[in-house]
Amino acid sequence: MSWGWIFGGLPLIAWIYLMLGRGFFWLARERDDRDDILHELDHWPSVAAIVPARNEADVLERSLTGLLQQNYPGPFRIVLVDDQSTDGTSDVARAFGRIEKLDLLEGVARPVGWMGKTWAMNQGIDHALSSSPEYFWFTDADIAHAPDNLKRLVLRAETKKHVLVSLMAKLSCANFAEHALIPAFVYLFAMLYPFSWVNTPSRRIAAAAGGCMLVRSDALARAGGISSIRQEIIDDCALARRLKPQGSIWLGLTNRAQSIRPYHSANEIGRMVARSAYAQLGYSPVLLGATVIAILVVYAAAPFVALFGWNMAQVAGWATWALMAVSFWPMLRFYRISPLWGLALPLIGAAYAWFTFDSAIQSWRGRGGMWKGRAQAMGSA
């Protein structure tokens, strides 16, 4: 077999599999507006929103306003956990004044063996337990929610008997760097964790998006609580893995929860990806090498063969490049940017290969899992 066939044929086979045998992840069909769940409940369960916040003063006013404006008919409380911020995050929360359903909790130093976010979540849960909520709503402090979001989350959980309902918050996508890299981040996440498979009870694969997760409190207790994932950097997917044996889970795209944290450059997006990419590979140099090579072969080889190959290998290269572009269109449409970005997917894939490798470099340097000034990855200071 010639090298042309290897670099032309193998990527084509890979993309045929990805488009037909990976849960049709690329169609972006799992959305919170694709089914009719709007009706009233005889009983609206109590909900406690747990909001871990570390150095979120610049976005907290908008996100907290969205939480306070939820039109939820049942008992609802918000526990904001200030995770030892140094930028006046607590002051922003206090500026709202005394609000009956808002509790501000000053977090204490995390014990050894805990990640910063999981420790903040755990403190929020302990505080909220006094009111015995039937659901915990975990949401990040940089997420703005539509007023009906909680009501729809609870309706889905109650109607479909889910123990976890999670929404992939729509990320900021306003500048060139975000256009180039943000839709691909969600696209690649869906490739790794096909939403349709996540939402199928008979499949073991589980995932969630930490910016918006509604969890049944009794299911969380049966799963071992947040302490069972205390060492996980990718805490949302780890929580989903713990919860799926307790009952069905659901993950989907949404316009009702939007990240208000902008990324001003490709470097900022790269740091966001690098925070957890090496952890996803189990800190394995072997898996790292295999992953980087696989990304380069699957994404970069096809356009190279299409432009510089010959005969049928060149045809395979063009066909693969076309499949890549077409597979990216539904996500680009969801983010309302030009479908021409689909042609750039090979370069975008190469960028994510670099982000993954850089994640390992940061871990080896003792700066892995960097989050708000904390290095939390295995072996990091």
N, C-alpha and C positions, 0 to 999 in steps of 0.2 A: 504493500500500500504506500503511495507516494505521500510526501509531506503536504502537498496541496490538498489531497483528499482528507488527511487527518485534520488540518486546520479549516477546511471547508465543510467536510461532512459531519464531523463530531459536533460542532456547535449547532448545525442544523437539526441533528437528532435531538440534542439537548433542548432546543427551543420548541420542537414539536411536542416533546414530553411536557415541558413547562406549561405550554398553552392548553394541552389536552388532558394531562394526567396529574395536575397539581391543584385540583379543586377549582379550576377556572378562576384562580385568585385575581387575575388581571382585569376581570370584568367589573370589579368594584360594585357588586350587586348587593352586598350586605350593608344596608343603610337604615337608619332609624326612621326614614320617611317612606319606606317601601311597603309597609303593611299597615292595616287599620287596627290600632289598639285603643282608639279614643272612646272611652265610655266611663261611667261613674262606678265606683266601688261601694259596696255596702259598708266596708270598713277600710279607712285609710290608715295604714300602719305608721307607727312613729319612726322618724328618721333623725339620725345625728350625722351632720356633715363634719368630717375630720379634715382640717386644712393645715398640713405642715407648711411652715413658711420660714425660710432662711434668706435674709437679705432680699426681700421682695417689696421694699418700700415704693419703688417706682411703678409697680403694677397693682399693688394690693387694693387701692381705692376702687378701681374699676372691677376687679374680680369679686371683692367683698360686696360691692353694691349689687352685682348680679345675683349673688347668693341671697342677700336680704330681700330681693325683689321676687323670689320664687313664689308662684301662686299655688303652692301646695296646700291641699285642704286638710291634711292631717297634722299631728304634732311634729314640729320641726325645730331642731336646735343646731347651732353652728359652734363648733369648737375650733378656734384658731390657735395653733400651737406655734409660738415664736421660738424657733430652734436656735436660740442664742445669736440672734442677728446683731450686726454691728452698724446697720444703716438706718435705724429708726423705724423698723417695721412695726414694732409695738405702738409707736407714737401715731402712725397712720391709723391703726385700728382704734386707738383711744379717741381719735378725733371724731369718730362716729357718735361718741357719747354713750350713755347707758342704754343699751338695747336688750330687752328681756331675752330674746332668743340667741344672743351672741355672747359667748364666753371667750375671754382672752386668757390663754394659759402660757405662762412663762416656762419654757422647757428647761430642763436641767441637763447637765453634761451626760453624754451617752456613755454607758458602761462598755467595757471591753467586750468585743464580739458582736456589737450591733453596728449596723449602718446608720448614718445620720437620719435618713428619711424614715426608716422603719422604726427607729426609736421615737421619733416625733409622732408617728402614727400610733404607736403603742401608748404613749402618754395621753394622746387625745382620746383613745378608746377607754382607758382607765377612768378618765374624767367623765366621759359620757355615760358610763355604765350605771351611774346613780339613777338615771331616768329610764333604764332598761329599754333602749331603742330596739325596734324589730329589724331595722336596717342601718348599716353604716354607709355613708356616701363619702368615699375618699376622692378628694379633688385637689389639684395643685393650686397654689396661690397665684399662678399666672394664667389661669383659665377663666374666661368670661362665659357665663351660662345664660342662655335665653330664659325668660321667666317661666316657661312651661317645661323646662328640661327635667326637673326632678319629678314632676307629675307623670311625664311620659316614661321615665325610667321605672318608677314604681308600678305603673300600669303594665309595662312589659314583664317585669319580674313577677307580679302577682298573676297576670293572665296566663303566662307561659310556664309558671312554676320554676323560674330560674333562681339559682342561688347566687349568681353573679351576672350583672349586666354592665358591660363596659363600652364606652364610646371612644373611638380614636379622635381626639380633639383636632379640629382643623387648624393646622399650623400656619403661621404667618408666611405669606407668599406674595410679597410686594415688590422686591427689588431683583436685580439680575441674579445675584447669588442664590436667593431663595427660589427663583424660577428654575434655576439649573439643578438644585439639589434637594429641595424640600419634597416635591411630589415623588421623587425617586425614593426618598427615605420611607414614605408610607408604602409605596409600591414594593420595595424590597422587604419590608416588614411583612406585608401580606404574602409575598412569595415564601418567606420562611415559615410563616404561620397562616396558611390559607384560612380565611375567616369562615368559609363554609365548613371546613373540617373542624375548626374550633367549636362551631355551633352544632356539630353532630354528636350526640351523646355517646354513640358507639365508637367514636374515634378517640384515641388517647391524647392527641395533640391538644394543648391548652395554651391560651395567651390572653392577655388583657392589656389595656392602655392605662397607665397610672394616672393620667390627668382626669379621668372620670370613671369611677368604679362604684357601683351600688352592690353591696354585699349583705346577704341575710346574716344577721348576727349569730343565730343558732348554728348555721353552717360554718361560720368562721370559728366558733368555739369548738365544733367537732373536728375541724381541720387542724386544731392546735394553736389557733390564734396567730397574731402577728409574730410572736416569738418563734414560731416554726420557720419563719423566713428572715430572721433577724440579720443573717450574714449575707443576704442576697443583694447584690447591686441592682440586678434586673428584677426588682421586687414585684412588679406587676405581673409578669409572666410566671414568676415563682408562686405567687398567690393563686393565680388561675390553676396551676398544676395541683396545688393543695385542695382547691375547692371543687374541681371537676368530679372527683370521686364522690362528692357529697350531693351532686345533682347537676342538672344541665346548666350550661353557661352560654352567654351570648356576647358577641363582639361585633361592632359595626362602625361604619363611617357616619359622620354627622356634620351638620352646619349649626347645631344648637350649642355646641361647646367649642369655643375658639381660643387658641393660644394668643395671648397679647404680648408675648415675648418675641420681639423682632430679632432676626439674625442679620447683622450688617455686612457680613463678609463670609466667604467660603471658609475661612479659618475658624470662625465662630461655629459654623455648622459642623466642621470637622472635629472640633473639640467636643461638641455634643455627641457625635457618633462615637468618638474614641473613648468616651467615658465608660462605655459598657461593651464595646465590640470584642475585646480580648476575653472579657468575662464570659461572653456568649460562647466562646470556643474552649471554655474550661481551662484557660491559661496554658493551653497546650501548644508548644512550638510546632509540633507535627501538624496539628489541625490548622494552625495559622498558615504554614507553608502551603498546605493542600488547598485551603480556602482562597488564598491570594492567587495561586496558579489557576484554580478553577474559574475565578472571576475573570481573570485576564483571557483565558481561553474562550469562555462562553461569551464574553462581551466584546473583547478587543480583536479576536482572531478574525471574525466574520468580515468586518469592513476592510481589514488588511488584505484578505484574500479577494474580496470583491474588487478592490482597486488595483491589486497587483498580481492576482492569480491568473490562471489560464483554464480554458476549456470548461468542463463541467464543474470543476472545483470553484471557478469564479462564479458560475451560476448559483452554486450552493451558498457562496458567500453573500451574494445579493439577496437571495431568498431568506437567509437567516437575518440579515439586516432589516429586511422588510417586516419579518415576523416580530422582531424586537420593537420596531417603531409602532406597529399596530397594537401590540400588547400594552404599550404605554399610554395609548390614547384615552382609555376610559378614566385613568387617574388624572391625566392632564385636563380632561374635560371637567372633572370634579373640582379641580383647582382653578378652572377658568383661565387657562393659559394656552398658548398656541400649540397645536398638534405637531408643529415642526420640531418641537423639542424632542419628539420621539426619535428623530434621526441622530440626536446627540447622546442617546442612551449608552452607546459603547464608551464614549469619553466619561460619562457620568459613572458608569460601572468601574472604570479605571480609577476614578477619584475615590470611590468607596473602597476599592482595594487598598489604596494608600491610607485612608482613614483607619482601616482595620489594622494595617501594619503599624501605623503610628500609635494605635491603642496599645499594642504590645510594647513598643519602645517606651511609652510613658510608664507602663507597668514595670518594665525592667529598670527604669530610672527611679522607681519609688514614688511615682506620681500617678499611678493608675487609679481610675475611678474618681478623678478629680471632680468634686461637686461643691461649689460655693466655698472654695478655699480648703476643702478636705480631700486628702488622698485616701481612698477607702478600699482600693482593690487589693487582692491577695499579695502580700509581700511589700505593700506600700507603707510609707511612713505615716 
